[in-house]
Every structure is written in structure tokens, then in C-alpha cells.
Amino acid sequence: MSNSKTPAVDFDAVRLAARSSAPDRFYAALFAPAEAREDLIALAAFSGEIERISRQVSEAALGEIRVAWWRDAFLSRGESGRSGNPVLDAFAEVIRRRALSLGVIEDYLEAHASALYGEPPADDAALAKSMRVIDGTPLLFAATILDIELDDDLLDAAARASGFARIGRELPFALMRGRALIPIARAPNPFGPEEAEDWRPQIAWLAGEGRKALGEARHRLKGKSKAATTALLPLALVEPYFSALQSPRHEPARDIVEFAPIARLWRIARAHWSGRI
């Protein structure tokens, strides 16, 4: 007799993917209630897999093919069993169980695919709109998994805080691939002469805007439930990222910002215990 039972997801592989590609979200998930923890880890693994595509591919078309694979897999998966990709299978179960919007996921994937082609945002408003999708979607889904609703103003502020930090960290990869992350009016001329551009003024602008958004998110988080803070725990790394990006020894166009796992864990743990991201 054949066994028709669907095989279990290899969740050890999901944890490994989350820890390696989205460590902030992974460590934040560890402080969530037990009934939400694995779903948040699956979300971290999925978002990390999508975000690292831009670092891995040298040509936009190759990255778009990878993003399209994820989009098609989610939209056409149905009840056909396991795909063999543990991150896809684990997050597909989260989508089904938590009723996450496939339309929002499609918008998230489309935003990442479009960013691969390196066209700069038209202006600050367009930049904020892209951050709401790219950086806000994982926070929105985390809140849904935790069974809470983040109001639009709080989610916008949190997405901008996360987004400005992400852009600063992604800058070396983007410049290497010839991709623009901020409006032309905000940037030096990275596609002009070959001598290195000084990106410190742009990092200062990113840090200023990011800290302003973080302050707004903190203000709007006051009086909210503990679950709201849990959904936004990855923002505990925003200020450390800006401090590292603005270090006199840091070369924004070349150096990669990395933190030891224990440093990430401590920041998130402190935010969890204090209730302050």
C-alpha cells in the first residue's frame, strides 16, 4: 500500500536558512510566543531568501528568474504536496494557516524584481513607497502571525526605519552591480568617473531619516500590546547599523556591516525585555 501522507518539512533547514540570511528576524522570532515562533522563523527564512538574490546575481534577468520561481511556486502550489524546497514548503504552510495575502506577497516579490534593474526611485516619496512594500511586508506578516494589527502610520514609520538601514547596508552590493538605491537627487554620481565617490553625506542622510522614522515608530508603539513590540523587534538593530555605518573607519561604498550573533541577540533581547525597540 502506498503512503499518501505528505512528508514533513525539514525545519532544521528552515532555521538554518533564517539564521544565515535574515538573522535579525530569526533572533526576533525566538522571543515570540511558542505558538507563533516557527511561523515567524519560516517568514524570516523566506524573506531572507528573497533579499539575498540581489547579492548573488550579476545580471538582473537572472535574479528576476529566481524571483519569478518563488512567485509561480506560491501562486500555483495548491494542495500538491511538498516542493522539496523546505523554505518554500514551510512558508506555504504559514500562508495557508495564517491566511496571508498572496496579492501582498506578489507585490513584495515584484518590488524585489524591479529593484534588480537598478532604476533609482523618482523621488523621496517613491523611495518611501518602495520601503513600505520591501521592508514593511515582513513586519506586516509578522504582526498577522502574532494575531495583531499594526496601524498604517506605525507600519509606515517602521518600514522607513528598517528601509533606510537596509539601503545603507546594501550600498556596497548595489554599487558593485550598478544599481541605484536612492533618488538621483540624493546621490553623488556613482556611474560617472571611476574614482571612488564619497558616500558619507548620503549615509548621514540615510541615518538622519532612519533615526527620525525610528523615533516616530517608538512614539506610535507606546501603549500598544507586547505583541506589537514583538512584531517590530528587528528594528532593535536599526540604531546599531547606523552607528556602524557612520563610524570614521567605515567606508560606505566598500565595507560590509556585520555583527556577531551574540551582539544581535543581545540587542533584540534587551528590546524584548525593556519593551523599547
N, C-alpha and C positions, 0 to 999 in steps of 0.2 A: 504494500500500500504506500502510495507516495505521501510525503508530508507537505501539506499545503500551507503550514504555518509560516508567516512572514519572519525571516531571520532577524535577530536583534541587531540594533545599531552598535557598532564598535565605539562606545562612548569614550574609551581611553584615547582613541584617535581624535575625537572631537575636542576633548580637553587639551590635548597637545596642540592642536591647531589654534585653539583660542588663546592659549598661553603664549604661543610663539608669534602670532600675527595680530592679536588685539589684547595685549597684556593688561592695559588699564581696565577694559571691560571685563576681562577674565577675573582679575582680583576683586573688582567691584561685585561681581556675581557671587563671590564666596561669602559675602556679608548679607546676602538676601535670605529671606525665609526658605526653609528647606523645600517647600512645595514649588518654588519658582527658580531655584538655583540652577538646575540642569537646563531649563529652558533658556535662562539668561546666558549660560555658557554656550549653548548652541547658537544663540544670536551673536555672541561675540565671535565665535568661530566663523560664522557666515560673513559677517561684516568685515572681519579681518581678511578673509579670502578675497573678497571683492576689492578691498582697499589696496592690497599688495599687488594687484595686477599692474597698476601703473608703474610700479617699481621694477617689475620683471620684464616687461616687453619694451623693445626698442622701436617698434612700429605701432602706430595707433590701430591699424587694421587688425593686427594680431590680438591686441588687447580687446578690441570690440568683439572679436570672435569668441573670446573667453567669456566676456560678459553675456553675450547672446546665448552661450551654452547654459549658463545659470538661469537666464530668463526663460528660455524654452523648457528647461527641465522642470521649473516650478509650475509653469502655466500648463504643461501637458502631462504632468506626472500622474494626476488622478489617483486611482487606487491600484496601481500596477505593481505594488510591492517595492522592494529596495532597488536603488540605482547602483549600489556598490560604492558610492561616494559617501562616507559616513557623515560629513558635514551637511551635505545636501539632504540626506535621509533624516538626520536629527532635526534640522531646521524645518523640513517639510512637515514633520510631526508637530512642531511648535505652531506652524502656520495653521494647521488643521485644528489643533486642540484649543488654541487661543484666538482663533478666528481673525488672524492678522490679514490685512487688506492686500490682496495680490496687486491691486492697482497702485498702492503706495510702494510696494516692492518693485514694480515695473518702473515707476518714476525714479526710484533710487538707483536702479541699475542703469537706466537711460542717462541719468546725470553723470554717473561714473564713465559711461561710454563716451559721452560728449566731451568730458574733460580730457580724454586721451588725445584729442586732436589739437589741444594747446591754444585754442582761441581764447583770448582774455575776456573776462566779464566786461560788458559795455561800460558799467559804472558801479558805484558803491551799492546801489540798490540791487543791481543784478548779482553782485557778489553775495549780498545778504540772502537773496532768494536761493542761490545755489547752496549756501551753507544750511539753509533750512531743510533742504532735501538731503544733501550728503551727510551732514553732521546731525541734523535733527531727527532723521528717521530712526537710527538705532536708539536714541533716547526716547522717542515716542513709543517704539515697540517694547522697550524695557518697562515703561510705565504701564502699557497694556498687559504685559506678562504679570506685573505686580498688582494688577487689577485697580489701577488708579487712572485718573485723567489729569494731564497737565494742561493748564490753560494756555492759550496761544501766546500770550506775552511772555510767560515764563519759558515756554519751549523755544520761542524765537531768541530770547536772550541766551539761553543755554547753548543753542545751536551756534550762535555767533561766537561765544566764548570758546567753544570747542573748535570751531572752524578756523578762527584766527590762529590758534595754537597749531592746528594741523598744517596750515599753509606755511607757517614758519619752519616747521619740521620737515615738510616735503620739499622745501625750496631747492636743496642740492639735487634731488632726483629730477625735479621739474626742469631745472636749468640744463642738466645733462641730456634730457630728452627734447629740449627746445619747446617746453610747454609753459604757457603763461598762467599764473595763478591769481594775479590781481589786475585790476584795470590798468591800461597803459598809462593813464594819467598819474597813477601811483608808483609806477616802476621807473628804474633807470632804463637804459637802453640795452637789455640783455642780448639782443640779436644784432647789435651793431659791431663795433670793433671787438677784436678777440681778447684784448686785455680785460682782466677781471674787473667787474663792476663792484662798487662798494654798495652792498645791500643793507648796511647797518641802519640808514634812515628808514628804510622800508620795514625792517624788523622793529624799530622803535614805534612806527605807526601801527603795525600789527599788534604789538604788545599793549599800546595805549588803548586801542579799540577793544582788544580782547579783555583787558582788565576792566574796562568800563562795562562791557557786557556781562562779565562775571559778577561785578558788583550789583548789576541790575538783577541777575538771576538769584543772587543771595538775598536781596531785598524781597523779591517776589516769592521766595521759598519760605519766608518767615510765616509761621502759623500753619504751614502745610503739614501733612502727615509724615510720619517716619518713612513710609514707603516712597514718598516723593523724593526725599533726600537719597534714598537707596537707588532710585532710578537715575539720579544725576551724580552718583558717586564718582564716575570717571572724570568729572570736572575738577576733582581734587588735585589733578596733575597739571591743570592749566597754568597756575601761577609758577610752579617749578619749571615748566617748559619755558615760559617767558624769561625767567631768571637765567636759565642756561643759555637761551638764545642771545641774551644781551650781555653775557659775560665778555669782558675785554679780550679773553683768549679765544673766543668762538668766532670762526669765520663763517658767516651765514650761508655763503654760496658754496661752501665746500664741506663743512663739518656736520656730522650727524649727531643729533642729540639722543643720548641713550641713558637710561637709569638702571641701576642694579635692581633685580626683582625685589629685594628686601626693602629698598627705598620706595618703590612703587607701592608695595603692600603697606608700609608704614603710613604713607600719605593717605591712602584710602581708608585704612583702619582708623586713623585719627579723625578723619572726616565722619566716619560712621559713628564713632563714639561721641564726638562733640556735636553732631548734627549740623555741622557747618562745612560746606563744600569748599 
